[in-house]
């Protein structure tokens, strides 16, 4: 569908019990780390569906194409997005690199699991920030359930444990697997796995040697290189990182509020599709859709409809023709979905 030609009025409809939907999303975050959500824009603006309902609704996202996606089929306009909770970092090994990686990971907001079969390396004194700590056999510990958006960092004391950890991680859903070691050690491990029937394509997904090449020497520098590589992978096709904060705030906000989401853009605009903010009736804002005049206009409208139970789509044109009206001259246009919470 042509962006410029699509200037129809989506109208205002009730957006449903948004708070209960996002309470369920929060629960799914804790169980699986990420949630796929579809929001109908037309003909019923604001109707929401979780992934479990996609089949019955005839919604067919193309997961290989990345998210968010805007679908137009059989007279329906559907906005599909992947919402992500806090990512899970699973560190296998409790040595010096693991210790530094764990410390920096918590600063970055990861949920943290540490695994080592040695009591002197897997204990609360050494890893006080760990959300989960397993002092047990590596394979047994990795048999525990982890969310789909888990990032595995394999930094054990030897190639035998590396091999066991890698095999266990590859058997699970994962977003990233990285393994420390020299190129020779990595090549030896991969050779063994190929001989055991692992496909070349699967093994190529493993980041080994682990980390971005920044000339790291110390354990802390190696930890920075590891987490830099993870951030690079984690932020592919991600335009907003306020989703978890916004979901939590929905349940705590003591006033009527409206959720604002960029659903489409053309040309230059401050934030990408999927960016969100929550606007209270008083004007309180959590998150951002880019600041400036767009955010001001959207927040103003969001406060106006807060508590109404309505959903609507607003169009903001940042072309030079209308720049003086919005106080900007960056070009481009955006469509914004506003969903009032009941």
Buried (B, 14 or more C-beta within 10 A) or exposed (E): EEBEEBEEEBBBBBBBEBBEBBBBBBEBBEEBBBBBBBBBBBEBBBBBBBBEEBEEEEBEBEEEEEBBBBBEEEEBBBBBBBBBBBBBBBBBBBBBBBBBBBBBBBEBEBBBBBBBBEEEBBBEEBBEBBBBBBBBEBBEBBEEEBBBBBBBBBBBBEBEBBBBBBBBBBEBEBBBBBBBBEEEBBEBBBEBBEEEEBEEEEBEEBBBBBBBEEEBEEBBBBBBBBBBBBEEEBEEEBBBBBBBEBBBBBEEBEEBBBBBBBBBBBEEBBBBBBBBBBBBBEEBBBBBBBEBBBBEBBBEBBBBBBBBBBBBBBBBBBBEEEBEEBEBEBBBBBBBBBBBBB
